[in-house]
Amino acid sequence: ADIEAARRALEAAGAREHALDVAAELTVRARERIAALPLDETVRAEFADACHAVLTRRS
């Protein structure tokens, strides 16, 4: 019950939206940095897929 109360309080305070904004910013930065590395396009695509998975996770 305490965990659910804490979750509701965080959601009411806008924590989810803030967390999504932070995740988006961090994945953009990571993709920019990875773009500067000499990597195969397959590796870049896998990294892009991982970033997408982070941003679309629903839990």
MODELLER restraints for C-alpha pairs under 7 A, 6 or more apart:
rsr = mdl.restraints
at = mdl.atoms
rsr.add(forms.Gaussian(group=physical.xy_distance, feature=features.Distance(at['CA:23:A'], at['CA:55:A']), mean=6.61, stdev=0.5))
rsr.add(forms.Gaussian(group=physical.xy_distance, feature=features.Distance(at['CA:24:A'], at['CA:55:A']), mean=6.49, stdev=0.5))
rsr.add(forms.Gaussian(group=physical.xy_distance, feature=features.Distance(at['CA:27:A'], at['CA:51:A']), mean=5.85, stdev=0.5))
